[in-house]
Amino acid sequence: MSLKEIRDKIDLIDHKMLELLNIRAKLSLEVRKFKPGTSSEIYVPHREAEILNSLGKKNSGPFPSSSLKAVYREIFSASRALQAPLKIAYWGPEGSFTHLAAEEHFGSAVKYINSRTISDIFEEIDSGRSDFGVVPIENSTEGAVNYTLDMFVDSSLSICAEVYLKIAHNLLSNESSIGKIKKLFTGIQPLAQSRKWVEEHLPSAEIIEVSTTAEAARLAAKAKGGAAIANTLAAEIYNLGIVAKNIGDISNNITRFMVIGKRNAERTGNDKTSVLCSIKDKVGALYTMLMPFKKNRINLTSIESRPSRKKAWEYYFFIDMKGHREDKRVRKALQELSGECQYFKILGSYPAEKF
């Protein structure tokens, strides 16, 4: 085929795709008739996960599955918006990594609401001002985000999805070269994750710690000789140049985020469950807590402990496991565990994210 013939075929396919997208959109509007409740019912994470898993299995290439996921993220986002507008709360000013994670999951056709603190996100959903929230839960190099873990103790909200985001730190500035940078605005974790690079390239810069990467970018945009460690979304929002890319000391730096709301996700066959518990103070208590998982062949993917802040040397345990709370073996293990606990709460079952 000639180049013109190839392009004509591509045009025909694009027109057909547009026709099919509009047929799909009309069907999405029909689905709305079966969801007469609140706008939060429009987002169905288990259904979206099932579609992506099915398409991924059927994809024979050469179109990459990672790009397929990005395409369908926007298809899902647009379809939800046709049914009802969603409001998603996230931590930090525009351009924070939590904002980026929220967009990675929910796409562009939603209303994003920035929250000053993580507790504000929980309050946004409790009050009904937002439908769902996105909060950081752990980082592959820095460990758990303790404040988020603590919020789950008293909250009635459920985890309904997880999001993995590869963290790429960049040096942003209005200055044209590193030599002109005199002040570095940065969050504590981005600095810890980029310390070697900063010590080598900005040994004389004044380091000013701020709450989030987005706040660092906002301040750097106003300061002469200022720079920030932040992501590319922050560079776009605050009109900063990228002076140096990927300055993190560890290349495989991933943060896990949780989507929280008032609804639970149904079983997909590829799920995780998170629980929160406090065990009885007795000899072998930790062994007793873990035995139900071993006996029922449940794979634990994460376990974190936090002081209860109610009694000295009393701890809560946050446990993630493979499987859904409705799976027979998981249900049995949780029943056995709850009998050994002073405090026990299932935080949610949700589709397991691939990363």
Wavefront OBJ file of the C-alpha trace (Angstrom):
o trace
v 0.000 0.000 0.000
v 1.021 3.586 -0.593
v 1.294 6.039 2.312
v -1.975 7.662 1.226
v -3.771 4.305 1.173
v -2.505 3.484 4.672
v -3.656 6.869 5.989
v -7.058 6.480 4.323
v -7.485 3.136 6.106
v -6.497 4.740 9.430
v -9.068 7.486 8.850
v -11.793 4.902 8.222
v -10.859 3.063 11.422
v -10.880 6.330 13.413
v -14.342 7.187 12.117
v -15.568 3.701 13.025
v -14.029 4.020 16.498
v -15.815 7.347 16.999
v -19.105 5.760 15.954
v -18.578 2.888 18.413
v -17.595 5.274 21.228
v -20.880 7.138 20.794
v -22.832 3.864 20.778
v -21.036 2.941 24.013
v -21.845 6.365 25.479
v -25.549 5.910 24.725
v -25.475 2.537 26.480
v -23.802 4.188 29.479
v -26.734 6.580 29.675
v -29.057 3.579 29.664
v -27.106 2.108 32.598
v -27.899 5.256 34.591
v -31.554 4.169 34.760
v -30.462 1.240 36.944
v -28.506 3.509 39.334
v -31.123 5.886 40.708
v -29.144 6.752 43.852
v -26.260 9.129 44.486
v -23.473 10.009 42.058
v -21.080 7.777 44.038
v -22.954 4.753 42.643
v -21.723 5.682 39.155
v -18.177 4.578 39.956
v -18.050 0.764 40.055
v -14.378 -0.256 40.523
v -14.926 -4.010 40.241
v -16.754 -3.598 36.918
v -14.001 -1.391 35.484
v -11.340 -3.844 36.680
v -13.183 -6.750 35.026
v -13.301 -4.886 31.697
v -9.580 -4.060 31.814
v -8.631 -7.614 32.795
v -10.749 -9.064 29.972
v -9.318 -6.694 27.365
v -5.778 -7.300 28.595
v -6.180 -11.072 28.134
v -7.616 -10.658 24.640
v -5.058 -8.079 23.475
v -2.709 -9.770 20.988
v -0.809 -6.565 20.151
v 1.023 -4.702 18.824
v -1.039 -2.084 20.707
v 0.510 -2.127 24.243
v -1.708 -3.127 27.153
v -0.397 -0.210 29.232
v -1.679 2.223 26.614
v -4.951 0.298 26.402
v -5.420 0.959 30.115
v -4.787 4.699 29.595
v -7.313 4.832 26.728
v -10.004 3.102 28.774
v -9.308 5.270 31.803
v -10.631 8.202 29.769
v -13.475 6.160 28.268
v -14.581 5.199 31.791
v -14.167 8.800 32.952
v -16.264 10.224 30.105
v -18.931 7.530 30.536
v -19.230 8.270 34.265
v -19.501 11.985 33.557
v -22.412 11.370 31.178
v -24.270 9.599 33.990
v -23.434 12.016 36.838
v -20.497 14.262 37.808
v -18.067 12.743 40.310
v -16.196 14.773 42.940
v -12.818 13.358 43.974
v -10.859 14.742 46.935
v -7.063 14.480 47.036
v -4.271 15.633 49.334
v -2.308 18.785 48.578
v -2.512 21.679 46.122
v -2.871 21.050 42.396
v 0.055 19.072 41.052
v 0.759 16.913 44.110
v 1.575 13.236 43.611
v -1.806 12.387 45.162
v -3.466 14.614 42.530
v -1.498 12.772 39.855
v -2.563 9.380 41.280
v -6.202 10.524 41.323
v -6.022 11.520 37.656
v -4.282 8.242 36.796
v -7.258 6.378 38.248
v -10.304 8.556 37.555
v -9.271 10.346 34.350
v -9.980 13.918 33.327
v -13.807 14.045 33.286
v -14.309 14.482 37.039
v -14.196 17.415 39.449
v -11.062 17.301 41.613
v -11.059 18.914 45.049
v -7.746 19.645 46.738
v -7.579 19.114 50.494
v -5.111 20.691 52.903
v -4.688 17.565 55.035
v -5.391 13.847 54.799
v -8.025 14.161 57.534
v -9.788 16.775 55.365
v -10.212 14.125 52.669
v -11.987 11.802 55.093
v -14.187 14.717 56.200
v -14.981 15.626 52.572
v -16.433 12.156 51.972
v -18.132 11.816 55.372
v -19.934 15.107 54.789
v -20.996 14.178 51.257
v -19.141 17.095 49.661
v -16.987 14.590 47.730
v -17.888 11.144 46.431
v -14.474 9.514 46.824
v -10.999 10.393 48.023
v -7.446 9.362 47.165
v -4.899 9.027 49.985
v -1.284 7.760 50.071
v -0.823 4.594 52.123
v 2.778 3.452 51.600
v 5.948 4.081 49.629
v 8.317 1.356 48.427
v 11.361 3.149 49.885
v 9.989 5.161 52.832
v 7.383 2.707 54.146
v 3.865 3.364 55.461
v 2.175 6.757 55.562
v 1.338 6.613 59.253
v -1.137 9.486 59.305
v -3.340 7.714 56.748
v -3.198 4.471 58.738
v -4.225 6.332 61.911
v -7.232 7.913 60.156
v -8.750 4.481 59.451
v -9.021 3.684 63.164
v -12.005 5.975 63.757
v -13.312 6.249 60.201
v -16.285 4.317 58.833
v -15.120 4.748 55.227
v -14.143 1.772 53.079
v -11.247 1.136 50.737
v -12.673 0.438 47.283
v -9.594 0.548 45.011
v -5.819 0.884 45.037
v -3.528 2.869 42.741
v 0.203 2.335 42.211
v 2.132 5.349 40.949
v 5.788 5.344 39.931
v 7.351 8.364 41.597
v 9.676 10.308 39.298
v 11.284 13.313 40.997
v 12.345 16.237 38.809
v 14.065 19.536 39.537
v 11.702 22.330 38.483
v 12.626 25.997 38.209
v 12.226 29.203 36.233
v 16.010 29.442 36.182
v 17.777 28.218 33.070
v 20.577 26.344 34.834
v 21.330 24.557 38.090
v 24.058 27.080 38.911
v 21.473 29.861 39.320
v 19.410 27.987 41.918
v 19.796 29.357 45.469
v 16.682 27.968 47.227
v 15.273 24.464 47.039
v 11.659 23.929 48.130
v 10.865 20.316 48.865
v 8.774 17.903 50.876
v 10.521 15.689 53.427
v 10.111 12.439 51.496
v 11.148 13.794 48.061
v 14.281 15.228 49.666
v 15.062 11.928 51.400
v 14.569 10.095 48.105
v 16.810 12.534 46.150
v 19.424 13.393 48.789
v 22.488 12.091 46.930
v 21.613 14.083 43.828
v 20.901 17.247 45.832
v 24.161 16.969 47.797
v 26.135 16.549 44.578
v 24.458 19.197 42.402
v 23.043 21.750 44.899
v 25.475 21.652 47.845
v 25.074 25.365 48.639
v 21.343 25.794 48.068
v 19.131 26.721 51.009
v 16.737 23.826 51.614
v 13.217 24.862 52.633
v 10.921 22.016 53.674
v 7.202 22.272 52.810
v 4.199 19.949 53.137
v 3.818 18.682 49.546
v 5.590 18.650 46.191
v 2.854 20.863 44.720
v 3.397 23.470 47.435
v 7.130 23.308 46.672
v 6.431 24.003 42.989
v 4.065 26.875 43.810
v 6.661 28.577 46.003
v 9.513 27.953 43.557
v 7.519 29.668 40.804
v 7.454 32.874 42.889
v 11.012 32.884 44.230
v 14.006 34.271 42.366
v 16.621 31.531 42.248
v 13.996 29.072 43.489
v 13.573 25.434 42.529
v 11.415 22.509 43.617
v 11.515 18.736 43.626
v 8.194 17.768 42.049
v 6.469 15.934 39.204
v 5.745 16.938 35.615
v 2.100 17.760 36.383
v 3.297 20.411 38.866
v 5.658 21.783 36.201
v 2.703 22.181 33.841
v 0.364 23.740 36.418
v 2.887 26.224 37.834
v 4.588 26.955 34.505
v 8.032 25.779 35.564
v 10.797 24.375 33.436
v 12.246 20.921 34.035
v 15.908 21.613 34.776
v 16.781 17.985 35.564
v 14.725 14.792 35.166
v 14.565 11.701 37.376
v 16.832 12.947 40.157
v 15.681 10.305 42.651
v 18.364 8.084 44.163
v 16.251 4.944 43.622
v 14.811 4.268 40.161
v 12.099 1.823 41.255
v 10.263 4.215 43.611
v 6.532 3.449 43.828
v 3.803 4.870 46.059
v 0.584 3.021 46.735
v -2.608 5.045 47.121
v -6.055 4.009 48.318
v -9.398 5.139 46.904
v -11.799 5.576 49.826
v -15.555 6.025 49.884
v -18.819 4.821 51.405
v -19.291 1.841 49.095
v -17.661 -1.592 48.867
v -16.295 -3.225 45.728
v -17.625 -6.607 44.678
v -15.522 -9.676 43.963
v -13.519 -9.842 40.697
v -11.393 -12.963 41.299
v -8.233 -10.845 41.564
v -8.721 -8.898 44.774
v -7.147 -7.746 48.012
v -8.637 -7.237 51.456
v -7.404 -4.845 54.152
v -8.192 -5.237 57.842
v -7.393 -3.363 61.037
v -7.128 -5.160 64.361
v -5.773 -5.001 67.900
v -4.804 -8.318 69.477
v -5.219 -9.441 73.060
v -2.191 -8.976 75.314
v -1.025 -12.534 75.999
v 1.931 -14.823 75.340
v 2.066 -15.818 71.669
v -0.554 -13.253 70.642
v 1.164 -12.324 67.380
v 1.604 -15.999 66.458
v -2.077 -16.588 67.212
v -3.031 -13.643 64.981
v -1.101 -15.018 62.005
v -2.189 -18.656 62.345
v -5.632 -18.253 60.653
v -3.879 -16.995 57.511
v -1.412 -19.879 57.432
v -4.120 -22.453 58.153
v -6.373 -21.110 55.366
v -3.485 -20.546 52.921
v -3.982 -16.787 52.675
v -1.046 -14.792 51.317
v -0.380 -11.593 53.297
v 1.012 -8.781 51.147
v 1.586 -6.215 53.913
v 1.492 -5.895 57.699
v 2.097 -2.648 59.609
v 1.822 -1.816 63.316
v 0.875 1.517 64.872
v 0.589 2.609 68.528
v -3.079 2.801 69.524
v -2.534 6.182 71.269
v -5.097 5.012 73.823
v -2.966 2.804 76.050
v 0.812 2.507 76.437
v 2.349 -0.360 74.429
v -0.962 -1.226 72.772
v -0.808 -1.543 68.991
v -3.085 -1.722 65.979
v -2.121 -3.938 63.051
v -2.970 -3.071 59.450
v -2.986 -6.220 57.327
v -3.347 -6.589 53.549
v -4.031 -9.988 52.029
v -4.812 -11.527 48.667
v -8.449 -12.407 48.113
v -11.900 -10.910 48.665
v -13.773 -10.951 51.973
v -16.463 -13.094 50.273
v -13.953 -15.774 49.247
v -14.526 -18.887 51.343
v -10.956 -19.179 52.697
v -10.623 -15.451 53.355
v -13.992 -15.333 55.112
v -13.008 -18.264 57.335
v -9.612 -16.738 58.215
v -11.194 -13.400 59.119
v -13.787 -15.085 61.324
v -11.037 -16.909 63.214
v -8.928 -13.750 63.518
v -11.806 -11.634 64.826
v -12.266 -14.061 67.713
v -8.700 -13.387 68.885
v -8.922 -9.590 68.691
v -9.914 -6.832 71.086
v -10.697 -4.657 68.065
v -11.382 -5.849 64.523
v -12.532 -4.035 61.378
v -12.532 -4.919 57.691
v -11.410 -1.788 55.859
v -12.464 -3.105 52.460
v -12.014 -5.595 49.654
v -11.049 -4.179 46.258
v -9.576 -5.094 42.848
v -5.828 -5.770 43.013
v -3.934 -3.260 40.884
v -1.166 -4.469 38.588
v 2.117 -2.530 38.602
l 1 2 3 4 5 6 7 8 9 10 11 12 13 14 15 16 17 18 19 20 21 22 23 24 25 26 27 28 29 30 31 32 33 34 35 36 37 38 39 40 41 42 43 44 45 46 47 48 49 50 51 52 53 54 55 56 57 58 59 60 61 62 63 64 65 66 67 68 69 70 71 72 73 74 75 76 77 78 79 80 81 82 83 84 85 86 87 88 89 90 91 92 93 94 95 96 97 98 99 100 101 102 103 104 105 106 107 108 109 110 111 112 113 114 115 116 117 118 119 120 121 122 123 124 125 126 127 128 129 130 131 132 133 134 135 136 137 138 139 140 141 142 143 144 145 146 147 148 149 150 151 152 153 154 155 156 157 158 159 160 161 162 163 164 165 166 167 168 169 170 171 172 173 174 175 176 177 178 179 180 181 182 183 184 185 186 187 188 189 190 191 192 193 194 195 196 197 198 199 200 201 202 203 204 205 206 207 208 209 210 211 212 213 214 215 216 217 218 219 220 221 222 223 224 225 226 227 228 229 230 231 232 233 234 235 236 237 238 239 240 241 242 243 244 245 246 247 248 249 250 251 252 253 254 255 256 257 258 259 260 261 262 263 264 265 266 267 268 269 270 271 272 273 274 275 276 277 278 279 280 281 282 283 284 285 286 287 288 289 290 291 292 293 294 295 296 297 298 299 300 301 302 303 304 305 306 307 308 309 310 311 312 313 314 315 316 317 318 319 320 321 322 323 324 325 326 327 328 329 330 331 332 333 334 335 336 337 338 339 340 341 342 343 344 345 346 347 348 349 350 351 352 353 354 355
